[in-house]
Amino acid sequence: MANVNDERLRIALDRAEAERLLAEARTAHRNAERERSRARKIAGRLSRRVERTLDSARAQLDADRMVLEARVARFNETQSTFNSTMAADRARLREAWTDLAARQKRSVEEWDEASRFQADQAAALDARAAALDARERGASEEKDRLQHDVTLLREEAATLESRVRNMRQVIEELEQQREQLRAEALVPVAVDEVAPVDTQVALDRATDRDLAQWATELAKKEERLNVERATVTTLFADLARDKAGIGDQRRLLSEQFAQLTAARAGWQAAERATVAEIEQLAQSLRQRESELDSRDQRISAADVRRREDAYDLWQFRLRLEAWQSKLVAFEMRWNTEREQLEADFARREEVLLARESGTGGNGSDALPPVIPFAIPVADDAGPVAASAELSALRNEVERMAGLLLEAELPEPPEPHEGDLPWAADQSEEAEVFPYTRRAA
């Protein structure tokens, strides 16, 4: 009986426990129903929020896509403009280099022609100087010969003058002797006729001579007188001949003096003509030297200008290479930014498609309220900077091309056109990167 009561008591306790558990289960079921309804409400709100977020993200993505397409279009347009401008600038630079090469070739030809002309003029001047030296030597030799002839003529004239003086003295002496002889010849005749007896008789008387001896002496004196008369006659004939010879010598001396005077006048005229010609040649040589000095100064100035232009060209080449490197870096940066934008756009499309495909489940996947799309990029920063750089480059290239066209350089450019970074064969066609939308 006790066992039955215990069993009943345990059954009552179990029933009470079962009723409590049933009440708890019902309470849990009501709570679960309430939580389920709440979860449905929350899922609806979350789905509506996700749809609104996706709609806003899709609208933002479409707007970003439109902005990106506009930027890509502007980039392609700017790049096309840049490539066309660079092609035109390269064509202008190539024409400028061609014109510069032609100018330098013409300058080299003018330089060679000037060098040849200067060499010809120098050779002509050397030839004229040699001819002038030869003429001066000939003139000096002629002058020396004339001076020697003048000296000889002067010596001969002095000798002739001395001979003339001597002959005059001899003639005077002969005249005196003739007068004396004439007087002596005339005196004895008068003495014989007038006074035959002279003092000689008295003198002879002193010696006691006889008449025969005196007559003999008189005969001897007569003979001596005859001999002296013959001698005087011979002397007169000799004097006449000498006088005629002296006259001839005087005429010869006068003719020689006339020839000497004419030769001296001719020599003086030749000397004056030679001096005038030498002065004219010296003046022409001084003028030619002044012209050569001025030409050397012009050539030196042209050489200095050529060196300055070559230095300017070298600086311009360095600046062009710097601009080329900047353009290459700018283009690489633009390509990198475009690839980054395309990769970011593709990643955003993939994320959006993945999240859209994930919302088709039970809504258990939690989505962030804000999706980090593309980083903000200024729309007008790139094209403005590109246009500013392009305008600066264009202005600089046009200015330097104008300077190159106006410059006159005597030497050809050192670098070949194929060595320039923009003159290669692979740079003839500008590389354009059009925008192509990738498949999601």
C-alpha positions in Angstrom: 0.0 0.0 0.0 2.8 2.3 0.8 4.4 1.5 -2.6 1.2 2.5 -4.3 1.1 5.8 -2.5 4.7 6.4 -3.3 4.0 5.6 -6.9 1.0 7.9 -7.0 3.0 10.7 -5.4 5.9 10.3 -7.9 3.3 10.2 -10.8 1.8 13.4 -9.4 5.2 15.0 -9.1 6.0 13.9 -12.7 2.7 15.3 -13.9 3.3 18.6 -12.2 6.8 18.7 -13.7 5.3 17.8 -17.1 2.7 20.5 -16.8 5.5 23.0 -15.8 7.6 21.9 -18.7 4.5 22.2 -21.0 3.9 25.7 -19.7 7.5 26.6 -20.2 7.4 25.1 -23.7 4.3 27.0 -24.5 5.9 30.2 -23.2 9.0 29.4 -25.2 6.8 28.7 -28.3 5.0 32.1 -27.8 8.4 33.8 -27.3 9.7 32.0 -30.4 6.7 33.0 -32.4 7.1 36.6 -31.2 10.8 36.5 -32.0 10.1 34.9 -35.4 7.6 37.7 -36.2 10.1 40.2 -35.0 12.8 38.6 -37.1 10.5 38.7 -40.1 9.9 42.4 -39.5 13.6 43.0 -39.0 14.4 41.0 -42.2 11.8 43.0 -44.1 13.3 46.2 -42.8 16.9 44.9 -43.5 15.9 43.8 -47.0 14.2 47.2 -47.7 17.3 48.9 -46.3 19.6 46.7 -48.4 17.5 47.4 -51.4 17.6 51.1 -50.7 21.3 50.9 -50.1 21.8 48.8 -53.3 19.6 51.3 -55.2 21.6 54.2 -53.9 24.9 52.3 -54.5 23.7 51.3 -58.0 22.7 55.0 -58.7 26.1 56.1 -57.2 27.8 53.5 -59.4 25.9 54.6 -62.5 26.8 58.2 -61.7 30.4 57.2 -61.0 30.4 55.2 -64.3 29.0 58.2 -66.2 31.6 60.5 -64.5 34.3 57.9 -65.3 33.2 57.5 -68.9 33.1 61.3 -69.2 36.6 61.5 -67.7 37.8 58.7 -69.9 36.3 60.5 -72.9 37.9 63.7 -71.9 41.2 61.9 -71.3 41.0 60.3 -74.8 40.1 63.6 -76.3 42.9 65.3 -74.4 45.3 62.5 -75.3 44.3 62.7 -79.0 44.7 66.5 -78.9 48.0 66.1 -77.2 49.1 63.5 -79.7 48.1 65.6 -82.7 49.7 68.6 -81.1 52.9 66.6 -80.4 52.8 65.3 -84.0 52.5 68.8 -85.3 55.2 70.0 -83.0 57.5 67.2 -84.1 56.8 68.0 -87.7 57.6 71.7 -87.0 60.7 70.6 -85.1 61.8 68.3 -87.9 61.3 71.2 -90.4 63.2 73.5 -88.1 66.0 71.0 -87.8 66.0 70.6 -91.6 66.1 74.4 -92.1 68.8 74.6 -89.5 70.8 71.9 -91.2 70.4 73.8 -94.5 71.4 77.0 -92.9 74.4 75.4 -91.3 75.3 73.8 -94.6 75.1 77.1 -96.3 77.1 78.7 -93.5 79.8 76.0 -93.9 79.8 76.6 -97.7 80.1 80.4 -97.1 82.9 79.7 -94.6 84.7 77.5 -97.1 84.2 80.1 -99.8 85.5 82.8 -97.5 88.5 80.6 -96.6 89.2 79.9 -100.2 88.8 83.6 -101.1 91.1 84.6 -98.2 93.6 82.0 -99.3 93.5 83.2 -102.9 93.8 86.8 -101.7 96.7 85.8 -99.4 98.3 84.0 -102.4 97.8 87.0 -104.6 99.1 89.3 -101.9 102.1 87.0 -101.5 102.7 87.0 -105.3 102.3 90.8 -105.4 104.6 91.1 -102.4 107.2 88.8 -104.2 106.8 90.8 -107.4 107.2 94.0 -105.4 110.3 92.6 -103.7 111.7 91.6 -107.1 110.9 95.1 -108.4 112.3 96.7 -105.4 115.5 94.6 -105.7 115.6 95.4 -109.5 115.0 99.1 -108.6 117.7 99.0 -105.9 120.1 97.2 -108.3 119.2 99.8 -111.0 119.7 102.6 -108.5 123.0 101.1 -107.4 124.1 100.7 -111.1 122.9 104.3 -111.8 124.7 105.6 -108.8 127.8 103.6 -109.9 127.5 105.1 -113.4 127.0 108.5 -111.9 130.0 108.0 -109.7 132.0 106.9 -112.8 130.7 109.8 -114.8 131.5 112.2 -112.0 135.0 110.7 -111.8 135.3 110.9 -115.6 134.0 114.4 -115.5 136.4 115.4 -112.8 139.2 113.7 -114.8 138.1 115.6 -117.9 137.9 118.8 -115.9 141.3 118.3 -114.6 142.6 117.5 -118.1 140.8 120.5 -119.4 142.4 122.6 -116.7 145.8 121.1 -117.5 145.2 121.6 -121.2 144.2 125.2 -120.5 147.4 125.6 -118.5 149.4 124.0 -121.3 147.6 126.2 -123.9 148.3 129.3 -121.8 151.9 128.2 -121.4 152.2 127.5 -125.2 150.5 130.9 -125.9 153.1 132.5 -123.6 155.9 130.6 -125.3 154.5 131.5 -128.7 154.3 135.1 -127.8 157.8 134.9 -126.4 159.1 133.1 -129.5 157.2 135.5 -131.7 158.8 138.4 -129.8 162.2 136.7 -130.0 161.7 135.9 -133.7 160.7 139.5 -134.5 163.4 141.2 -132.4 166.5 139.9 -134.2 165.3 141.2 -137.6 165.0 144.7 -136.2 168.3 144.5 -134.5 170.1 143.3 -137.7 168.6 146.1 -139.7 168.9 148.9 -137.2 171.8 148.1 -135.0 174.0 145.4 -136.5 176.6 146.0 -133.9 175.1 145.1 -130.5 176.4 144.6 -127.1 177.4 141.1 -128.1 180.2 142.6 -130.1 181.3 144.4 -127.0 181.1 141.2 -125.1 182.8 139.3 -127.8 185.4 142.0 -127.9 186.3 141.3 -124.4 187.2 137.8 -125.4 189.3 139.1 -128.4 187.4 137.1 -130.9 188.0 137.7 -134.5 185.4 138.5 -137.2 185.5 135.0 -138.7 184.6 133.5 -135.4 182.0 136.1 -134.8 180.6 135.4 -138.3 180.6 131.7 -137.6 178.8 132.3 -134.3 176.3 134.5 -136.1 175.7 131.7 -138.7 175.2 129.3 -135.8 172.8 131.6 -134.2 170.9 132.0 -137.4 170.7 128.2 -137.7 169.5 128.0 -134.2 166.9 130.6 -134.9 165.8 128.7 -137.9 165.6 125.6 -135.9 163.7 127.4 -133.2 161.3 128.9 -135.8 160.7 125.4 -137.3 160.1 124.2 -133.8 157.7 127.0 -133.1 155.9 126.3 -136.3 155.7 122.7 -135.4 154.5 123.7 -131.9 151.9 126.0 -133.6 150.7 123.1 -135.7 150.6 120.8 -132.6 148.8 123.5 -130.7 146.3 123.9 -133.5 145.8 120.2 -133.5 145.5 120.0 -129.7 143.1 122.9 -129.8 140.9 121.1 -132.3 141.2 117.9 -130.2 140.3 119.9 -127.0 137.3 121.4 -128.9 136.2 117.9 -129.8 136.8 116.7 -126.2 134.8 119.7 -125.0 131.9 118.8 -127.3 132.2 115.2 -126.2 132.2 116.3 -122.6 129.1 118.5 -123.2 127.4 115.6 -124.9 128.3 113.3 -122.1 127.1 115.9 -119.6 123.8 116.1 -121.5 123.5 112.3 -121.5 124.4 112.3 -117.8 121.7 115.0 -117.1 119.2 113.0 -119.2 120.1 109.8 -117.4 119.9 111.5 -114.1 116.5 113.0 -115.0 115.3 109.5 -116.2 116.6 107.9 -113.1 114.9 110.5 -110.9 111.7 110.0 -112.8 112.0 106.2 -112.5 112.8 106.7 -108.8 109.8 108.9 -108.3 107.6 106.5 -110.2 109.0 103.5 -108.2 108.4 105.4 -105.0 104.9 106.3 -106.0 104.2 102.7 -107.0 105.7 101.4 -103.8 103.6 103.9 -101.8 100.5 102.9 -103.7 101.3 99.2 -103.1 102.0 99.9 -99.4 98.6 101.8 -99.2 96.8 98.9 -101.0 98.6 96.5 -98.6 97.5 98.5 -95.6 94.0 98.7 -96.9 94.0 95.0 -97.6 95.4 94.3 -94.1 92.7 96.5 -92.6 90.1 94.6 -94.7 91.6 91.3 -93.5 91.6 92.5 -89.9 87.9 93.5 -90.2 87.1 90.2 -91.9 89.0 88.3 -89.1 87.0 90.3 -86.6 83.7 89.4 -88.4 84.8 85.8 -88.6 85.7 85.8 -84.9 82.3 87.4 -84.0 80.6 84.8 -86.2 82.5 82.0 -84.5 81.6 83.4 -81.1 77.9 83.7 -82.2 78.1 80.2 -83.6 79.5 78.9 -80.3 76.8 80.7 -78.4 74.1 79.3 -80.8 75.6 75.8 -80.4 75.4 76.2 -76.6 71.8 77.5 -76.9 71.0 74.5 -79.1 72.6 72.2 -76.6 70.5 73.8 -73.8 67.5 73.6 -76.0 68.2 69.9 -76.6 68.5 69.3 -72.9 65.2 71.1 -72.3 63.5 69.2 -75.0 64.8 65.9 -73.6 63.6 67.1 -70.1 60.2 67.9 -71.7 60.1 64.5 -73.4 60.9 62.7 -70.1 58.2 64.8 -68.4 55.7 63.9 -71.1 56.6 60.2 -70.9 56.2 60.3 -67.1 52.9 62.3 -67.5 51.6 59.7 -70.0 52.7 56.8 -67.8 51.0 58.4 -64.8 47.8 58.9 -66.8 47.9 55.3 -68.0 48.5 54.1 -64.4 45.6 56.2 -63.1 43.4 54.9 -65.9 44.3 51.3 -65.1 43.7 51.9 -61.4 40.3 53.5 -62.2 39.4 50.6 -64.4 40.5 48.0 -61.8 38.6 49.9 -59.1 35.5 50.1 -61.3 35.8 46.3 -62.1 36.3 45.5 -58.4 33.3 47.6 -57.5 31.1 45.9 -60.1 32.2 42.5 -58.8 31.5 43.4 -55.2 28.1 44.8 -56.2 27.2 41.7 -58.2 28.4 39.4 -55.4 26.3 41.3 -52.8 23.3 41.3 -55.1 23.6 37.6 -55.6 24.0 37.2 -51.8 20.7 38.9 -51.0 18.6 36.2 -52.7 19.0 33.8 -49.6 17.4 33.9 -46.2 18.8 37.4 -45.4 21.2 36.1 -42.8 24.2 37.8 -44.5 24.7 41.2 -42.9 25.7 44.0 -45.3 27.4 47.1 -44.1 25.3 50.2 -44.2 28.0 52.1 -46.4 29.9 50.4 -49.2 33.3 52.1 -49.8 33.2 52.7 -53.5 35.8 54.7 -55.6 38.1 57.1 -53.9 37.3 60.8 -54.7 39.2 62.2 -57.6 39.0 65.8 -58.8 37.5 65.9 -62.3 39.2 69.0 -63.5 42.7 68.6 -61.9 44.2 66.4 -64.6 43.0 68.1 -67.8 43.8 71.6 -66.6 47.3 70.6 -65.6 47.7 68.8 -68.9 46.5 71.7 -70.9 48.8 74.1 -68.9 51.8 71.9 -69.5 50.9 71.4 -73.1 50.5 75.2 -73.7 53.8 75.9 -71.9 55.5 73.2 -74.0 53.9 74.5 -77.2 55.0 78.1 -76.4 58.5 77.1 -75.5 58.9 74.9 -78.6 57.5 77.7 -80.9 59.8 80.2 -79.3 62.9 78.0 -79.7 61.9 77.0 -83.2 61.6 80.7 -84.1 65.1 81.3 -82.6 66.4 78.4 -84.6 64.9 79.7 -87.8 66.3 83.2 -87.2 69.8 81.9 -86.2 72.7 81.6 -88.6 75.1 78.9 -87.6 78.3 78.0 -89.5 78.5 74.4 -88.4 76.1 71.4 -88.8 74.3 70.1 -85.7 76.2 67.5 -83.7 73.3 65.0 -83.0 71.8 63.1 -85.9 68.0 63.3 -86.3 67.7 59.6 -85.6 69.4 60.1 -82.3 66.7 62.4 -80.9 64.1 60.8 -78.6 61.2 62.0 -80.7 62.7 61.3 -84.2 62.8 57.5 -83.9 60.8 55.2 -86.2 58.6 53.9 -83.5 57.5 57.4 -82.4 55.9 58.3 -85.8 52.5 57.0 -84.7 51.1 58.3 -81.5 50.0 55.6 -79.1 46.3 56.1 -78.1 44.6 54.1 -75.4 40.8 54.2 -75.9 38.5 53.3 -73.1 36.8 49.8 -73.3 34.4 48.7 -70.7 35.2 45.3 -69.2 32.6 42.6 -68.9 31.4 42.2 -65.4 
